[in-house]
Amino acid sequence: MRNKVVFSTLLFSSVCANVNAENTRPNVLLILADDMGYSDIGCYGGEIPTPHIDRLAENGVRFSNFYNTSRSCPSRASLMTGLFQHQAGIGQMSEDPLGPYQPSTSYNDWGTDGYKGFLNRNCVTIAEVLKESGYHTYMVGKWHLGMHDVEKWPLQRGFERFYGILSGACSYLRPSGGRGLTLDNEKLPTPESGYYTTDAFTDYALKFIEEQKDDAPFFMYVAYNAPHWPLQAHQEDIDKFVKYYRDKGWNEIREGRRKRMIESGLIDKEWGLAEWENRNWDELSDTEKDEAAYRMAVYAAQVHCMDRNIGRIIQQLENKKMLDNTLIFFLSDNGACAEPYKELGGGTIEDINNPSKSGSVSYGRAWAQVSNTPYRKYKNRSYEGGISTPLIVSWKNETEGKDGKIIDVKGYLPDIMPTIIEATNSIYPETYHGGNVITPLVGQSLLGAVKGFSTEEIHQYMYWEHGSNAACSKDGWKAVRYGENGIWELYNLKTDRTERHNEADGHPEILRDLISHWNKWATDYKVYPKRLKK
């Protein structure tokens, strides 16, 4: 498929110089949620009202087997480059503000190619490719791909305009210090009261589109920090959900999501629910129920507010008569977050909506498992709950009438770049950054699956690794390992995507094949070596 993409881009390279033809190329809107679970939005079974995201699904398609890397910055590295995250230089974590956990600028640079902590110069971003193809390139939100030198910032990686945070997390209400705001290449002062990141990121997305002076197509990357911790939301949004979650509790909410997912065809009834790692709701004290329900209400408010702001962008595109020819992606960077891996969450109730907080004031392991219904585990794991993401693709000129059709073709983050390249008739370079050799794409275009003329699988084997958690899949079989010294397990995802029945003993030949392929992949794609010996 890669050769087909390159061939099609060469055929259409002359289009870039033709203004009339250029105007027929789609705008591209890439929306990334942060730490949002597989089943949180309405069109994937959730009870949280997300009418604008659901509308995108109604005018497009939903992927049921799309995957991320299980962690924020590696996912962003893979998404932005069409490569495995290790090839781009962010196999583990990206640079964050200096502090006790990152005492120096080299803290996340492990001295090996796969673990630099920032995007290297042997990869190109979607913005760099599309800018060369005549696109305007804008970004708002969370970067998290390098921050300690200006050369690592968005404007030096292909974006014309940027407003957001360079770090991995911030206060929604008062981003400040090393977790503060940046406009283009300028650090901004701490905002006044009344500020909220989700609204402000959207304000600037609308501003960048409105200020464009010509008719050239644009690429807009909207990387919300919602619903990543800390728990901070508009009180009027929180109030919509508190009683609901207090009355229902997490067991009933989880089962309701599963039922709706079965009815819509997203999951198989026979899979059941993955292992539950927490108490049942009726085992909690009244105080615990009150506090747990409030945490989930704030989380839901963060998702709900994000949806409202996505609606603002859609409305602007409609008003400017751009919506029909805008290719829109919506997805999440990893499964829902259980950090700090406590049943009832991190921080105190008093920490919620405290503007000074930017750490893990969170909703806890139990609600994270609900967010990942029906799958196993959560962010930072290679089980399905950690790596599964909803993916909606909507391009009204091409997908109208699909009515939210479910696409079962398997894909993952490296596939987004080649999909955009094919849709925009752009060219992926062999050299860039002053003659640096650019690593060839590893992703494959999903456009055939989106348009409906191809139902063939585009990957024979698929691979994951983060934090020594690993997985490899083929033909519905998945080998998965927890930790460097963990024992490899084997699951048949066709009959057991909730990973309840380890079949390693019954199919040793399948397991050996998957492990063998994973080991070769890990060697070839810079998973190893992880650190230089000192």
C-alpha positions as semicolon CSV with decimal commas, in nm:
position;residue;x (nm);y (nm);z (nm)
1;M;0,000;0,000;0,000
2;R;0,291;0,235;0,069
3;N;0,395;0,218;-0,296
4;K;0,040;0,296;-0,401
5;V;0,039;0,606;-0,181
6;V;0,369;0,731;-0,324
7;F;0,256;0,656;-0,679
8;S;-0,070;0,844;-0,631
9;T;0,111;1,144;-0,484
10;L;0,350;1,157;-0,780
11;L;0,059;1,143;-1,022
12;F;-0,099;1,440;-0,853
13;S;0,210;1,644;-0,766
14;S;0,133;1,893;-1,042
15;V;-0,201;1,960;-0,876
16;C;-0,026;2,161;-0,605
17;A;0,061;2,431;-0,857
18;N;-0,289;2,459;-0,994
19;V;-0,497;2,691;-0,778
20;N;-0,833;2,563;-0,897
21;A;-0,735;2,202;-0,846
22;E;-0,576;2,288;-0,511
23;N;-0,905;2,422;-0,387
24;T;-1,060;2,078;-0,438
25;R;-0,817;1,917;-0,197
26;P;-0,970;1,868;0,146
27;N;-0,896;2,062;0,457
28;V;-0,780;1,825;0,731
29;L;-0,899;1,853;1,092
30;L;-0,727;1,613;1,331
31;I;-0,882;1,611;1,681
32;L;-0,706;1,422;1,958
33;A;-0,855;1,366;2,304
34;D;-0,619;1,303;2,596
35;D;-0,664;0,997;2,822
36;M;-1,022;0,937;2,706
37;G;-1,153;0,581;2,724
38;Y;-1,290;0,367;2,444
39;S;-1,655;0,388;2,555
40;D;-1,678;0,744;2,691
41;I;-1,847;0,910;2,392
42;G;-2,207;0,848;2,292
43;C;-2,146;0,682;1,956
44;Y;-1,918;0,428;2,129
45;G;-2,169;0,341;2,401
46;G;-2,114;0,617;2,656
47;E;-2,380;0,800;2,857
48;I;-2,190;1,131;2,849
49;P;-2,371;1,365;2,607
50;T;-2,143;1,413;2,303
51;P;-2,385;1,519;2,027
52;H;-2,124;1,694;1,810
53;I;-1,882;1,402;1,809
54;D;-2,178;1,170;1,747
55;R;-2,274;1,386;1,449
56;L;-1,927;1,336;1,301
57;A;-1,983;0,963;1,332
58;E;-2,326;0,989;1,169
59;N;-2,166;1,160;0,870
60;G;-1,872;0,922;0,861
61;V;-1,744;0,588;0,982
62;R;-1,637;0,437;1,314
63;F;-1,342;0,202;1,348
64;S;-1,389;-0,078;1,601
65;N;-1,029;-0,207;1,587
66;F;-0,809;0,100;1,596
67;Y;-0,514;0,123;1,831
68;N;-0,275;0,369;1,996
69;T;0,054;0,315;2,181
70;S;-0,099;0,320;2,535
71;R;0,069;0,648;2,642
72;S;0,036;1,013;2,551
73;C;0,368;1,135;2,409
74;P;0,462;0,812;2,227
75;S;0,115;0,817;2,069
76;R;0,166;1,176;1,956
77;A;0,505;1,088;1,810
78;S;0,360;0,801;1,610
79;L;0,051;0,998;1,506
80;M;0,250;1,298;1,385
81;T;0,515;1,102;1,192
82;G;0,357;0,785;1,051
83;L;0,630;0,584;1,227
84;F;0,661;0,372;1,535
85;Q;0,733;0,605;1,824
86;H;1,081;0,461;1,883
87;Q;1,180;0,550;1,525
88;A;1,079;0,910;1,592
89;G;1,282;0,924;1,915
90;I;1,010;0,903;2,182
91;G;0,997;0,538;2,280
92;Q;0,933;0,619;2,645
93;M;0,850;0,977;2,753
94;S;0,897;1,324;2,611
95;E;1,061;1,619;2,781
96;D;0,858;1,784;3,056
97;P;0,929;2,082;3,282
98;L;1,231;2,053;3,506
99;G;1,160;1,939;3,860
100;P;1,223;1,656;4,106
101;Y;1,116;1,389;3,856
102;Q;1,300;1,550;3,563
103;P;1,600;1,726;3,715
104;S;1,781;1,799;3,388
105;T;1,704;1,858;3,022
106;S;1,856;1,517;2,943
107;Y;1,640;1,327;3,194
108;N;1,433;1,155;2,925
109;D;1,727;1,121;2,685
110;W;1,846;0,767;2,746
111;G;2,137;0,797;2,503
112;T;1,989;0,573;2,234
113;D;1,809;0,656;1,910
114;G;1,472;0,529;2,025
115;Y;1,473;0,721;2,353
116;K;1,574;1,085;2,297
117;G;1,263;1,242;2,451
118;F;1,189;1,463;2,147
119;L;1,122;1,421;1,774
120;N;1,442;1,352;1,584
121;R;1,541;1,499;1,247
122;N;1,506;1,173;1,057
123;C;1,129;1,201;1,067
124;V;0,882;1,455;0,933
125;T;0,552;1,563;1,083
126;I;0,218;1,574;0,905
127;A;0,250;1,953;0,921
128;E;0,589;1,949;0,748
129;V;0,458;1,728;0,468
130;L;0,140;1,929;0,413
131;K;0,317;2,264;0,435
132;E;0,541;2,155;0,147
133;S;0,224;2,059;-0,040
134;G;0,074;2,408;-0,016
135;Y;-0,133;2,369;0,300
136;H;-0,162;2,615;0,584
137;T;-0,075;2,437;0,908
138;Y;-0,220;2,524;1,248
139;M;-0,207;2,362;1,590
140;V;-0,375;2,425;1,924
141;G;-0,347;2,231;2,248
142;K;-0,094;1,987;2,388
143;W;0,236;1,933;2,202
144;H;0,440;1,701;2,431
145;L;0,700;1,619;2,165
146;G;0,995;1,817;2,299
147;M;1,018;2,150;2,483
148;H;1,366;2,240;2,612
149;D;1,494;2,401;2,289
150;V;1,290;2,620;2,055
151;E;1,394;2,402;1,761
152;K;1,175;2,127;1,911
153;W;0,860;2,342;1,921
154;P;0,565;2,321;1,679
155;L;0,664;2,615;1,454
156;Q;1,002;2,450;1,396
157;R;0,824;2,125;1,305
158;G;0,601;2,253;1,027
159;F;0,322;2,452;1,193
160;E;0,258;2,815;1,091
161;R;0,066;2,896;1,408
162;F;0,053;2,738;1,752
163;Y;-0,130;2,811;2,075
164;G;-0,118;2,574;2,367
165;I;0,110;2,391;2,609
166;L;0,446;2,234;2,528
167;S;0,437;2,003;2,831
168;G;0,237;1,690;2,903
169;A;-0,017;1,831;3,148
170;C;-0,127;2,159;3,300
171;S;-0,394;2,326;3,506
172;Y;-0,705;2,383;3,295
173;L;-0,775;2,698;3,494
174;R;-0,433;2,858;3,539
175;P;-0,154;2,712;3,323
176;S;0,170;2,856;3,455
177;G;0,546;2,814;3,485
178;G;0,693;2,521;3,295
179;R;0,338;2,407;3,228
180;G;0,231;2,744;3,096
181;L;0,103;2,865;2,761
182;T;0,287;2,943;2,440
183;L;0,170;3,140;2,137
184;D;0,378;3,062;1,830
185;N;0,733;3,093;1,972
186;E;0,647;3,320;2,265
187;K;0,588;3,213;2,623
188;L;0,274;3,376;2,762
189;P;0,197;3,505;3,112
190;T;-0,035;3,312;3,341
191;P;-0,396;3,379;3,232
192;E;-0,645;3,567;3,445
193;S;-0,938;3,403;3,624
194;G;-1,217;3,276;3,402
195;Y;-0,974;3,089;3,178
196;Y;-1,032;2,726;3,071
197;T;-0,796;2,542;2,835
198;T;-1,059;2,357;2,630
199;D;-1,241;2,680;2,551
200;A;-0,922;2,878;2,487
201;F;-0,771;2,616;2,258
202;T;-1,090;2,627;2,053
203;D;-1,090;3,008;2,049
204;Y;-0,749;3,005;1,885
205;A;-0,842;2,729;1,640
206;L;-1,132;2,945;1,522
207;K;-0,906;3,251;1,514
208;F;-0,640;3,083;1,299
209;I;-0,899;2,967;1,045
210;E;-1,073;3,306;1,042
211;E;-0,748;3,497;0,987
212;Q;-0,642;3,291;0,684
213;K;-0,631;3,530;0,389
214;D;-0,633;3,291;0,089
215;D;-0,826;2,987;-0,030
216;A;-0,548;2,733;0,017
217;P;-0,650;2,425;0,217
218;F;-0,548;2,398;0,580
219;F;-0,438;2,132;0,826
220;M;-0,563;2,194;1,179
221;Y;-0,438;1,976;1,465
222;V;-0,655;2,019;1,776
223;A;-0,491;1,836;2,065
224;Y;-0,715;1,890;2,367
225;N;-0,578;1,816;2,713
226;A;-0,926;1,695;2,811
227;P;-1,009;1,474;2,990
228;H;-0,655;1,417;3,126
229;W;-0,610;1,493;3,496
230;P;-0,629;1,722;3,694
231;L;-1,005;1,709;3,745
232;Q;-1,115;2,064;3,657
233;A;-1,435;2,165;3,480
234;H;-1,705;2,431;3,459
235;Q;-1,934;2,397;3,760
236;E;-2,246;2,418;3,544
237;D;-2,123;2,115;3,350
238;I;-2,035;1,922;3,665
239;D;-2,382;1,982;3,807
240;K;-2,538;1,798;3,512
241;F;-2,384;1,469;3,617
242;V;-2,336;1,442;3,994
243;K;-2,675;1,293;4,083
244;Y;-2,671;1,060;3,784
245;Y;-2,344;0,893;3,879
246;R;-2,436;0,886;4,250
247;D;-2,763;0,708;4,174
248;K;-2,622;0,465;3,919
249;G;-2,274;0,374;4,042
250;W;-1,995;0,226;3,837
251;N;-2,130;-0,129;3,799
252;E;-2,458;-0,014;3,645
253;I;-2,286;0,244;3,425
254;R;-2,044;-0,019;3,295
255;E;-2,315;-0,268;3,215
256;G;-2,522;0,002;3,043
257;R;-2,230;0,091;2,819
258;R;-2,171;-0,272;2,731
259;K;-2,537;-0,320;2,640
260;R;-2,540;-0,018;2,408
261;M;-2,212;-0,129;2,246
262;I;-2,358;-0,473;2,175
263;E;-2,674;-0,319;2,030
264;S;-2,474;-0,094;1,797
265;G;-2,251;-0,379;1,677
266;L;-1,926;-0,242;1,822
267;I;-1,861;-0,547;2,041
268;D;-1,962;-0,911;2,063
269;K;-2,197;-1,015;2,344
270;E;-2,001;-1,336;2,393
271;W;-1,687;-1,147;2,500
272;G;-1,840;-1,051;2,834
273;L;-1,664;-0,797;3,055
274;A;-1,295;-0,795;3,139
275;E;-1,178;-0,868;3,493
276;W;-1,295;-0,612;3,749
277;E;-1,023;-0,495;3,989
278;N;-1,233;-0,300;4,237
279;R;-1,513;-0,327;4,489
280;N;-1,872;-0,329;4,373
281;W;-2,054;0,001;4,413
282;D;-2,276;-0,124;4,696
283;E;-1,966;-0,210;4,900
284;L;-1,864;0,158;4,924
285;S;-1,963;0,378;5,215
286;D;-2,198;0,669;5,149
287;T;-1,909;0,912;5,173
288;E;-1,704;0,709;4,926
289;K;-1,999;0,700;4,687
290;D;-2,045;1,075;4,713
291;E;-1,681;1,146;4,640
292;A;-1,645;0,886;4,365
293;A;-1,959;1,012;4,190
294;Y;-1,832;1,369;4,207
295;R;-1,499;1,272;4,053
296;M;-1,672;1,096;3,765
297;A;-1,905;1,394;3,721
298;V;-1,606;1,625;3,678
299;Y;-1,448;1,385;3,429
300;A;-1,775;1,365;3,233
301;A;-1,796;1,744;3,238
302;Q;-1,449;1,762;3,081
303;V;-1,557;1,530;2,798
304;H;-1,887;1,712;2,756
305;C;-1,712;2,050;2,733
306;M;-1,469;1,914;2,475
307;D;-1,763;1,798;2,266
308;R;-1,927;2,140;2,290
309;N;-1,608;2,302;2,164
310;I;-1,577;2,055;1,878
311;G;-1,927;2,171;1,787
312;R;-1,799;2,528;1,769
313;I;-1,534;2,427;1,515
314;I;-1,785;2,231;1,309
315;Q;-2,019;2,530;1,313
316;Q;-1,746;2,761;1,187
317;L;-1,665;2,522;0,903
318;E;-2,034;2,508;0,814
319;N;-2,064;2,886;0,820
320;K;-1,765;2,918;0,588
321;K;-1,901;2,639;0,364
322;M;-1,589;2,432;0,431
323;L;-1,738;2,137;0,618
324;D;-1,828;1,920;0,320
325;N;-1,468;1,912;0,200
326;T;-1,295;1,876;0,536
327;L;-1,148;1,539;0,628
328;I;-1,200;1,504;1,004
329;F;-1,043;1,253;1,241
330;F;-1,138;1,211;1,606
331;L;-0,953;0,972;1,836
332;S;-0,785;0,936;2,177
333;D;-0,414;0,902;2,253
334;N;-0,451;0,604;2,490
335;G;-0,698;0,418;2,703
336;A;-0,848;0,585;3,008
337;C;-0,604;0,665;3,288
338;A;-0,605;0,478;3,620
339;E;-0,318;0,683;3,768
340;P;-0,218;0,674;4,049
341;Y;-0,369;0,323;4,032
342;K;-0,594;0,370;4,333
343;E;-0,955;0,258;4,324
344;L;-1,092;0,600;4,418
345;G;-0,839;0,823;4,243
346;G;-0,559;1,063;4,329
347;G;-0,563;1,387;4,527
348;T;-0,835;1,504;4,762
349;I;-1,183;1,629;4,688
350;E;-1,060;1,976;4,785
351;D;-0,795;1,951;4,510
352;I;-1,062;1,929;4,239
353;N;-1,100;2,261;4,056
354;N;-0,805;2,406;4,245
355;P;-0,632;2,624;3,980
356;S;-0,291;2,565;4,137
357;K;-0,308;2,190;4,077
358;S;-0,160;2,035;3,761
359;G;-0,086;1,684;3,890
360;S;-0,281;1,360;3,916
361;V;-0,602;1,475;4,080
362;S;-0,793;1,194;3,914
363;Y;-1,103;0,976;3,906
364;G;-0,935;0,644;3,984
365;R;-0,891;0,290;3,864
366;A;-1,258;0,187;3,889
367;W;-1,393;0,466;3,670
368;A;-1,101;0,417;3,428
369;Q;-1,212;0,058;3,382
370;V;-1,565;0,184;3,316
371;S;-1,427;0,426;3,056
372;N;-1,255;0,133;2,883
373;T;-1,566;-0,089;2,880
374;P;-1,558;-0,379;2,805
375;Y;-1,182;-0,413;2,774
376;R;-0,904;-0,511;3,013
377;K;-0,678;-0,268;3,201
378;Y;-0,604;0,096;3,113
379;K;-0,344;0,348;2,999
380;N;0,021;0,235;3,000
381;R;-0,071;-0,133;2,949
382;S;-0,068;-0,333;2,626
383;Y;-0,398;-0,503;2,704
384;E;-0,697;-0,388;2,499
385;G;-0,806;-0,129;2,756
386;G;-0,470;0,045;2,725
387;I;-0,431;0,049;2,347
388;S;-0,785;0,062;2,204
389;T;-0,921;0,395;2,086
390;P;-1,239;0,511;1,917
391;L;-1,160;0,645;1,571
392;I;-1,416;0,846;1,377
393;V;-1,339;0,954;1,021
394;S;-1,579;1,200;0,860
395;W;-1,541;1,361;0,517
396;K;-1,886;1,460;0,405
397;N;-1,798;1,471;0,034
398;E;-1,676;1,112;0,059
399;T;-1,855;0,954;0,357
400;E;-2,206;1,104;0,351
401;G;-2,457;0,824;0,378
402;K;-2,223;0,600;0,575
403;D;-2,437;0,674;0,885
404;G;-2,171;0,578;1,133
405;K;-2,088;0,250;0,962
406;I;-1,857;0,033;1,169
407;I;-1,525;-0,051;1,004
408;D;-1,361;-0,369;1,136
409;V;-1,033;-0,325;0,945
410;K;-0,750;-0,306;1,197
411;G;-0,526;-0,002;1,208
412;Y;-0,311;0,206;1,438
413;L;-0,152;0,547;1,470
414;P;0,117;0,516;1,198
415;D;-0,170;0,479;0,948
416;I;-0,302;0,833;0,994
417;M;-0,013;1,004;0,812
418;P;-0,036;0,791;0,492
419;T;-0,415;0,829;0,495
420;I;-0,378;1,207;0,497
421;I;-0,105;1,195;0,233
422;E;-0,327;0,996;0,000
423;A;-0,633;1,213;0,062
424;T;-0,439;1,538;0,002
425;N;-0,223;1,414;-0,288
426;S;0,089;1,509;-0,098
427;I;0,441;1,366;-0,117
428;Y;0,633;1,203;0,163
429;P;0,997;1,313;0,129
430;E;1,306;1,097;0,111
431;T;1,520;1,376;0,261
432;Y;1,434;1,680;0,473
433;H;1,582;1,903;0,745
434;G;1,877;2,012;0,535
435;G;1,934;1,681;0,360
436;N;1,870;1,438;0,644
437;V;1,753;1,097;0,524
438;I;1,390;1,050;0,633
439;T;1,279;0,715;0,771
440;P;1,025;0,552;0,534
441;L;0,664;0,536;0,649
442;V;0,558;0,221;0,831
443;G;0,186;0,303;0,827
444;Q;-0,063;0,217;0,554
445;S;-0,348;0,428;0,419
446;L;-0,695;0,368;0,563
447;L;-0,866;0,561;0,284
448;G;-0,987;0,249;0,103
449;A;-1,153;0,127;0,420
450;V;-1,303;0,472;0,489
451;K;-1,449;0,504;0,141
452;G;-1,572;0,146;0,146
453;F;-1,396;-0,001;-0,154
454;S;-1,157;-0,214;0,049
455;T;-1,225;-0,446;0,340
456;E;-0,886;-0,620;0,334
457;E;-0,661;-0,605;0,636
458;I;-0,368;-0,371;0,582
459;H;-0,135;-0,523;0,844
460;Q;-0,033;-0,887;0,873
461;Y;0,135;-0,837;1,210
462;M;0,085;-0,545;1,449
463;Y;0,325;-0,444;1,727
464;W;0,325;-0,249;2,054
465;E;0,578;-0,157;2,321
466;H;0,583;0,101;2,593
467;G;0,745;0,089;2,934
468;S;0,844;-0,274;2,859
469;N;0,477;-0,366;2,823
470;A;0,448;-0,538;2,487
471;A;0,210;-0,702;2,241
472;C;0,199;-0,854;1,894
473;S;-0,106;-0,965;1,698
474;K;-0,188;-1,157;1,380
475;D;-0,512;-1,304;1,244
476;G;-0,700;-1,227;1,564
477;W;-0,439;-1,381;1,794
478;K;-0,259;-1,151;2,034
479;A;0,046;-1,214;2,249
480;V;0,077;-0,968;2,537
481;R;0,334;-0,921;2,813
482;Y;0,327;-0,705;3,126
483;G;0,674;-0,576;3,205
484;E;1,018;-0,674;3,081
485;N;1,022;-0,996;3,282
486;G;0,655;-1,077;3,243
487;I;0,529;-1,406;3,103
488;W;0,381;-1,381;2,755
489;E;0,006;-1,451;2,742
490;L;-0,204;-1,540;2,438
491;Y;-0,560;-1,437;2,357
492;N;-0,796;-1,507;2,069
493;L;-0,944;-1,162;2,013
494;K;-1,207;-1,296;1,774
495;T;-1,378;-1,479;2,059
496;D;-1,227;-1,307;2,363
497;R;-1,130;-0,945;2,304
498;T;-1,176;-0,880;2,675
499;E;-0,872;-1,105;2,732
500;R;-1,024;-1,329;2,995
501;H;-0,888;-1,664;2,875
502;N;-0,513;-1,708;2,837
503;E;-0,460;-1,973;2,567
504;A;-0,080;-1,983;2,575
505;D;-0,067;-2,346;2,688
506;G;-0,309;-2,462;2,420
507;H;-0,143;-2,291;2,122
508;P;0,232;-2,277;2,186
509;E;0,318;-2,262;1,816
510;I;0,108;-1,948;1,765
511;L;0,262;-1,786;2,071
512;R;0,617;-1,870;1,957
513;D;0,551;-1,715;1,617
514;L;0,415;-1,392;1,765
515;I;0,700;-1,362;2,014
516;S;0,956;-1,428;1,740
517;H;0,810;-1,156;1,520
518;W;0,790;-0,914;1,812
519;N;1,155;-0,973;1,901
520;K;1,266;-0,905;1,544
521;W;1,048;-0,594;1,525
522;A;1,186;-0,466;1,855
523;T;1,541;-0,501;1,725
524;D;1,470;-0,353;1,382
525;Y;1,259;-0,057;1,499
526;K;1,475;0,083;1,783
527;V;1,293;-0,062;2,083
528;Y;1,635;-0,196;2,178
529;P;1,880;-0,092;2,305
530;K;1,689;0,113;2,562
531;R;1,974;0,272;2,756
532;L;2,346;0,302;2,701
533;K;2,543;0,123;2,970
534;K;2,730;0,361;3,200
